[in-house]
Amino acid sequence: MATTDRQATTLALAHALSAAERGLAVIPLTRTKLPALRSPHRGDPTAPVCHGECGRFGHGVYDASTDPRRIRELFAAAPWATGYGIACGLPPYHLIGIDLDTKSGTDSSAALRELALRHLFTIPATVVVLTPSGGRHLWLTGPPDVAVPNSAGRLAPGIDVRGAGGYLVGPGSRTDHGVYGTAPGTAHLAPAPCPPALLRLLLPPPRPPHRTAGPSTAGHGQGLVQFVLAAHEGQRNTRLFWAACRAYENGLGLELVPALIEAARGTGLSEREARATIASAARLTQQRQ
């Protein structure tokens, strides 16, 4: 068994390095599909939220990297790993995973086809990963300034979504239930862009707009500005886009734009980048109202 596990780890590392060559950030996974490295902050309820700023391994998807040296270090620290995860929502692909499950007893593929007919979109030819349980993972790409959240069953029963902060089990990974593999005829494909109509379904529904500005909305606006100011590198566009969407949904968009731009500049974005992100948020919010 030990020899088998070592072989599985060697194969997982090879597959992970191959994925990284394509620009996909990876982390080692266990046979249970969980991140192989435990948090260095476990057992300390007073520890602040850390996404790897401490410099140690064990922060789940936040450890994900495309750097071969770092990937080898991650796997060296987790010699029990038999698979790898691919982080979603990161450049250059901003990957979105549509997980069509079979364990719930529902026909998730049929549910997706029904959604496509109802909302007038077509799933393009893209990478498809087959799971040991008979499910499928569809790989799609999203816009760089849109953060798709993770969800389970919200789109339709049996359909889970992997977005920003989530990960997909990479093909070639070995789990307790079998091996993940690329569907025939899709391994050579690049992840296809997510259809706009489907992308709208993947995003949270807009909050009811509140047009009357008062103390509560003013405080909410200040909270959005602080949310942007707290962004770390790699989060700046995502946080600004989310805050701008909430501002427009609550009728604060126009008056809050200058403050959001100033906050974004304080995190390192240029004024041009900030204005482009806010403009994208304005367009998307208008489409959904």
Secondary structure as UniProt FT lines:
FT   HELIX           2..21
FT   TURN            22..23
FT   STRAND          26..29
FT   TURN            31..32
FT   TURN            40..43
FT   TURN            45..46
FT   TURN            53..54
FT   HELIX           60..63
FT   HELIX           68..77
FT   TURN            79..80
FT   STRAND          83..87
FT   TURN            91..94
FT   STRAND          95..100
FT   TURN            103..104
FT   HELIX           108..119
FT   STRAND          128..130
FT   TURN            132..133
FT   STRAND          136..141
FT   TURN            144..145
FT   STRAND          151..156
FT   TURN            157..158
FT   STRAND          159..162
FT   TURN            164..165
FT   STRAND          167..169
FT   TURN            171..172
FT   STRAND          174..175
FT   TURN            176..177
FT   STRAND          178..179
FT   STRAND          181..182
FT   TURN            184..188
FT   STRAND          192..193
FT   HELIX           196..202
FT   HELIX           215..229
FT   TURN            233..235
FT   HELIX           236..249
FT   TURN            250..251
FT   HELIX           253..266
FT   TURN            267..268
FT   HELIX           271..288
//
